[in-house]
Amino acid sequence: MSKKDLDKELKDTEKETDIIAEDTTKEQSEDELIKESEELTDKLASELADLKDSHLRLMAEYDNYRRRTLKEKAELIKNGGEQVLTGLLPVVDDFERALGSMNATDEITSSIIEGISLIYNKLIAYLNQNGVKVIETEGKDFDSDLFDAVAIIPAPNENMKNKVLDCVQKGYLLNDKVIRHAKVVVGE
């Protein structure tokens, strides 16, 4: 073989080697691209799952917020006048004391008592219309959620132990919520 032939064969071999190297590089780069594409797909799927989870949590949080505010709004509407109604309770107490201390000795006094009774009855009717009710006390078991014990005395009999014996000041409920505890005497 001549040198020319050898050079030519060497060049052909180099070309074949380059072509094989290129094919191998292409295969490697295709494999790398596929691998990178799969990694990117997995990453995007993970981010999508995180965003879906975040979105669901946000929607649930908003729904809970909406329900809570609706409940608070309904409670506010239901008991909105609590402060005004609570402010009227001492007036009711004064009317009751006035009616209890008056005695009709003449016609003028009886007409005054009748007028005060009418005003008192209208006030009680107004309170009842707005959901205010008197807490029943006589003979009831003592319940610290409804009553304040101002005194404890020996019970007259065994059946009256831990029961309300006397009411010093009436208690009131507004739509089943205590707005003033009844002050009572309890048997021991």
Secondary structure, DSSP 8 states (H G I E B T S, - for coil): --HHHHHHHHHHHHHHHHHHHHHHHHHHHHHHHHHHHHHHHHHHHHHHHHHHHHHHHHHHHHHHHHHHHHHHHHHHHHTTTHHHHHHHHHHHHHHHHHHHH----SHHHHHHHHHHHHHHHHHHHHHHHTTEEE---TT-B--TTTEEEEEEE--SSGGGTTBEEEEEE--EEETTEEEE-EEEEEE-
